[in-house]
């Protein structure tokens, strides 16, 4: 171990922690990764049940010019499959296979809301413009992981002109940083139309992200073997590089002045540098500032206050189904990855005023009232549908199909229901509601062919990965983010006010899906390398 550059302890083996570990092993650091679960990958996982494979976390990956280049930079080879998105509203459906599909989107909306055709044309132009900006953002793989400078002609003729376009795009993004609901409110008075355009995004998502997402759908891909292949490949690379894992280990205390962390069994782990790639509220709850400089403790206290006052984003409800129907049936019914909205009416007050009233006055509500709200919530919602075996046929038995149907869901609702003691009854009711809706429409009469079903809730996510509020992308857009949330500030995302402690993962930048979580892991390694260089 004498030739190692320093000892790094990483807490949390999600995508941020795994990426940081892989890069630090590559740089010859002594790396120990601590994980509370019995597996690595966090939210990203593929599991099997009775021969059917299902994914947790994302249903597919967005490359974002990062995921594939990072693996290539680490020397990891993998096989990926095509992942085409379908959008369906009531009986209107189309595939998003190019930017020309935006015309199909506009026509679908006009068919549903003919009286708002002019508004839809204006909205379509905004989607087109913001999607073009997003296209600029993804035009090249991230220069952090690709050596462009060796090809001077490419730099002068393509990369340099793109850089100016990128700077222009970032300025435009700032102009469209208002909540999507607010922006659309200036283009249309039709509340249903606004809901249909926004209800598969997190509340108050910035306009540039939500309306520019049409191009992001074209960037989706799926790994052969399921999404869980990605953390497995990183895990293997870390072991190959001499990194160590300790699973089933929950950290209870961090003492920066002594450069050590303690787990729930009292074991102590010393470090030169610490990367916290887990829930940030958990870090600040277990932070012991004894022995630190007064100015440092003041900065930590200020950051801690922001962390605890900030709200996590929405979570999700996921229904898993095994169906005795062949893949060919589902290939013609939305394909491998679809977003389906059963009603043009939109969620409206059901997911705003009525839900807030339900949470605030839950003790006064009967079970029947909660189920009545749930009925409206399901019938008016937008669902994400994923069929792993339509990308990789080995992920389901011959002649049968595994399906995941999910929607965004608030942690507070299931937390109240769990406290009342009837969470299993609620899960069963929601499962049946979703099956009934799909059986009447998207997958006609498929309820009679279901072999088995089960589901997970925001409580499952909270328990499994320790994510506050069961959040799947970190911080909410509804409150001020306690971390950086502009692309220009991304290089600073790993910094904390705690000496020799860095952060990574979905809580280190807002918002953070898999690509950003991985990028924050890389930035954390760069902070350690720079920090060690200064101390030489």
N, C-alpha and C positions, 0 to 999 in steps of 0.2 A: 504493500500500500504506500510505500515511501515515495513512489513516483507520481502519485495522484496529486492533482492541483489543490484540492480542498474537499471538505466533507459537506455535502448538501443533503439536507433532509427535506423531502417533499411530502406534504400532507394532502391526500386526495388523489386517487388514481383515475380521474375522469380524463377527458381529452386534453385539458390543459396540463395536468400533472404528468400524463404519459408523454406528451410532446416535449415538455421541459426535461424530463428524465432522459429521453432518447438523445436529445442534443447535448446534455451534460455528460452522458456516457461517451458520446462521440468526442467531446473535448477533454476526456480523461479525468473527470471528477469522480470522487467516491460518492455514489448516489444510493440513498436509502429512501424508498417510497413506502409511505404508511397509508393503509386504506382500511376504512371501517367495515367494509363488506368482505365476503369470501371470494370475490372476483374483482377484476379491474374493468374499467370502461365507463363507470358511472351510469348515466342515462342511456348510453349507447351499448346495446346488448341484443344478441339474437339467441333465442332459446327454443327448445323443441318440446312438443307435447304430443304423444301418440303418433309420431311420424310427421307432424306438421311443424314448420319453423315459423316463428313470429319475431318481429322486431319491437324493442322498446325504444323510447326516445324518438329521434327523427326517422321517418319512413324511407328516406333517401337522403343523399348528401348534395349540398350545393358546393361546387368546387371553389367559386369566388376567387379563382386565381391563386389559391393557397393550398387546398387539401392535397391534390395530386402532386404539385411541386414540392411540398414538404416531404411526402413519402419518397419521392424520387431523390431529393437532396439527402435523405437518410439512407438511401440505398435499398429501399423496400420495394419489391415488385408485387403487383396485385392485378387481378382481372376485374374490370368493371363492365356493367351492362347499361344499356339505354334505359332511360326512365322518362317517359312522356306523360305529361299532365293532361287530364281531361277536366273540363268545367261543365257542370250540369246544374240547371235551375229548372225545377219542375220537369217537363218533358223536353226541354231544350238542352242539347249537349254538343260540344265540339272539342277537338283535340288542340292543344297548344304546341304546335310543332315548328312554328316560325313566328316572326313578328307580324306576318300577314294574318295570323290567326286573330289579331286584334280586331280585324273587320268582322270576324265571326262573333266576337264578344259583343261588339257594338250592335250587330244585327240581332243577337239573342236578347239583349236588353231592350231594344226597340220593339221586338215582338212581345215582350212582357209588359212594357210600359210605353205603348204607342203615343200617348198624350205627352210624353216627355222626350220625344225624339230630338228636339233641339238641344235640350240639356245634355242628353247622352252624347251627341256629337261634340259638344264642348268638353265633356269629361273624357271622351275618347282621345281628343287632341292632347289633353294634359297627360293621359296615360302614355301616349306615343312619345311625347317630349321627355317625360321623366324616365321612360324605359330606354330611350336613346342615351340619356345621361348615364344610366346604369350600365348600358352596353360599353360605354367608354371606360367605366370603372373596371370592367372585367376584360378589357381588350387584350391584356397581356398578363401572363403569370407574374406574381409578386416578385419584384427584383431582388428581394432578400434571399430568394432561393434559386434564382436562375442567373447565370453569368452572361449578361448581355454585352458587357464591355469588350469582350474578345472579338466581337463582330462590329467593327467600326462603321461599316456601311449600314448595317441594321440600325445602329444607334442614331446615325445622322438622318436616315431616310424615314424611319418608323418610330423608334422609341422617343426621340426628342420632340417631334411634332405631337405625339401622343401625350407627352408630359404637359405641354401647354393646354391641350384639351382637358387633361385631368384637372389641372388647376382651375380652369373655367367651370368644370363640372362640380368641383367642391364648393365653389362660390354659389353656384346655382342651388346646390343642396341646402345651403344655409338659408336661401330665400324661401325654400319649401320645407322649413323645419317645423311648421305649425302642425297641430294634430290633424289627421286626415278628415275627421268629422267636421272640423272647422272649415277646412278648405272646400270640401264638397258642399257645405252649407251655403257657400257663395255661388255655387253653380246650379243647384237645384233645391226646390222646396219639397221634393218627394222623399219623405222619410224612409219609405220602403226601399227605394232605389239606393239611398245612402247606405242602408243596412246591408243590402245584397253585395255592395261593393266593399264593405269594410268588416263584416262580422267574422271572417276567418282570420283577421289580424287581431293583435292585442289592442286593447282600448287605448286610444290616443296615440297610436303609432304615427310617427312623423310622415307627412305627405310624401316626401321624396322616396321613402322606403316602401310605403304601401302601394302607391300608384306606379312606382317604378318596378314593382315586383313582377310585372308581366314578362320582362326579359329574364328575370332570375329563374322563372319556371323552365326556361330553355337550358339552364345551366345544371339542372339536376342529373344525377347519375346514381347507380346502385352497384355495390360490390357483389361479385359472385360469392355466394355463401351467406349473404345477409350483411346488414350494417355492422353486426358485432365482429366482423372480420377485421375492421379497422383497429379497434383497441387490441385485439389479439396480435396483430402484426407488430404494433408498437411495443407491446409487452415482450414479445420474442426478441425484438431488436435491443431492448434494454438489458435483458438477460445475456444476450450475446456480447454486449458491451461491458459486462461486469456489474451492472446495477443489481440491487437487491430489493426484494419486496417483503413487506410484512403485512399480511392481511388480517382481518378481524381485529383491527387495532383502532381504538377510538381515542383521540387526543383530548385531554381535559384541561391542560394548562400549558401556556407558552411563557417562558421567562427569558426575555431578550437580553437582560443584563448578564445572565449566566449562560446565554447561548444554548438553551436546552428546552426540550418539550417533554411532557409527562403524559403517559396514557392512563386509561381507566384502571389498569392493574398496577399502577405505580411504577412501571418501567420508565427509565429516563433515556432520552436520546439527545446526544450533544451534536452540535452542528457549527460549521463556519458560516453557512448561509442557510436560510430557511425559505422555501417557497410554499405559501399557503394556497393550494389549488382546490379548496373546499368552500363551504358556506362561510361568507364573511362575517355574518352575525355571530357564528360559532367561534370564530377567531377572537373577536373583540370581547365576547363573554368570558373566554378562558385566558385573557391576556393579563399577566401579572407585571405591572410596571415598576416593581420594587427595584431600586438601584439605578434607575434611569435619570438622566439630566432633567431638570425641571422644565426647560424649554421643550424638550422632547415629549415629556408627559402631557404638556399643554396641547401640543399638536395632535397627539394620540387621542386626547379627550375630545378635541374638536371633531376629528374624523369619526370617532366612535359615536358621537351624538348624531352625525349625519347618517351613519350606517343604520342606527337603530330607529331613526325617524323615517327612513325610506321604506317604500312598500315593494314587496316582490311582485313580479308579473303573474298573470293568470297561469293556471295549471291545466291539466287535461284529464278527461275521462276516456278510457280506451276499452272497447269491446273486442274480444278475440273470439273468432268463430271458426269451426271446422265444418265444411259443407260438402255434402255428397253430390256435388255437381262438377263436371269437368272444367278445366281451365278454358277451353274453347268458348264456353258459355259466357264467362266473365270478360274474355278478351273483346267481345262485341258489346259489352255493357259498361263502358268506361275504361276498360283496360287496367293496367297495373297500378295506376295512381290517379285518383280522382277527388275532386271536391264537389259534393252534391248538396244542394239546397232544395228541400222538398216543397217550399212555399215562397212565392214572390213577395209575400207580405213582409218578411223580415222580422227580426227579433224585437226591435223597438223597445217599448216599455217593459217587456217581459224580462229583458236582460239589464234593465236600468232601474227605474223606480220600483217595480214589483219585486225584483231580486233584493234590492237594498232594504225594502220594507220587510221582506222575509227574514233577512239576516238580523235586522235590528229588533224585530218583534217575534223572534222565533218561538220563544216560550209560550206566546199567545196563539200560535198557529197549530191547527190540528194536522195530523198526518195526511188527511184527505186534502187539505188546502195545499200542503207541500206537493203532493202528487199531482194536483190540478195545475200548479205552476210548472211542474216538471213536464207534464203533457204538452203545454204550450211551448216550453223551452225546446223540447225535442222536435216538435212539428215545424217550428219556425227557424231552426238553427241551420248552420252549415257544417257538414261532416267531411272529414278527410278519410278517404278509403284507400287502403294499401293491400296489394296482393303479391307477396314475395315471390311465389312460384311463377307468376307471369313474367318475371325477369329471369329467374333461375328455376327451372322445372324440377330440380332435385329437392326443393324446399317443401314439397307436399307429396303425399302418396299418389300413385297413378289414378286418374279419374276423379280425384277429389281436390278441394281447394281450401286453403287457409286464408282468412280475411281479417283485417283489422279496421275497425270503424271508430273514429275518435272525434272529439270536439273540445274546444276550450271550455274550461270549467273553473269556477271560483273555489278556492280552498275553504273559505269561510263557510260556505254552504254545507259541504260534507263534514266539516269540523263540528258544526252545530248538530247535524244529524247523528254523527258518531257519539257525541256527548249525550244525546237523547237515548242511545242504545239500540237504534234500529238501522244501522248502516248496511247490514246484509240485505234487509228487506228493500232498502232504497236501491242498492246496486241491482238487485233482481228486477225491480220495477223499471229502472232505466234501461237495462239490457232488453227487456221485453218491449219497451216503447220503441227503441231503435229498430229492433227486429221487425216489429209491426209496420213501421214507416217504410223500411226498405222492401219488405215483402209485398206491400201494396203498390210499389212504384218502381224503384231502381232495379231490384232483383225480384221480379214477379214470383210470388208464392214460394220464395226460397226458405221460409220458416219451417216448412215440412221436411226439408232436406238437411237441417242442422244436426250434426252429429254430437257436438258439445259446444259449450260456451262458457266464458268466464270474463271477468273485467278487472281493471285497476282504476283507482281514483286518485285525486291529489294526495290523499292520505298515504297511499301506497308509495308514491314518489317521495313524500316527506320521510317516510320510515326507511325506505331503501337507500336513498342517496343523501339524506340529511339536508335537503334543500328547503330553506325557509318557505313556508306556504306552498310547498310542492312545486315551486316555480321551475319552468323548463327553459327559460332564457334569461334568468337573473332578474334585474330590476324592472319595475313597472314604469311605464311612460306617464303614469298619472301623478307621480310625485317627483320632486327634483332628484336626479340621480346623484348618489354620493361618489360616483367614479366618472372617469372621462367618457364622453359620449359623442365626440367629434373625431372624424378620421384623422385629422391633422395631429391629434393628441394621442393617437394609438401608441406611439413609441414610449409614452410615459405611463401606460396603463398598468405596468407591473410594479410601479413604485408605491411604497407605503411610508407612513411617518415612523415606522418601527425599525430600529437599527438592524441591518442585515436580514430583514424579512421582506420578501416580495410576494406578490399575489399573481394568480393566473386562473384561467377558467371562466365560467359563465358570469361570475360576479365581479370580474376585474374590469369589465368594459360593458357599456350598455348600447344596444342589446348584443347578446352573444349567443350565436348558434355554434355549431361545431367548428367552422373555419376560424371564427374570431377566438373561440376558446383555445384552439391550437396555436394561433398567432400570439396570444398573450403568454402562452407557455414558452414560446421562442423568445419573446421580449424579456421574460424573466431570466432566461439564461444569459442574454446579452447584458443585463444589469449586473449579474454576478461576475461575468467575465470582466466588465469595466471596473466594477468595484474592487475586484481582486488586483487588477492592474494598478489602481491608484494606491493600494496598500503595500505594493512591493518596494 
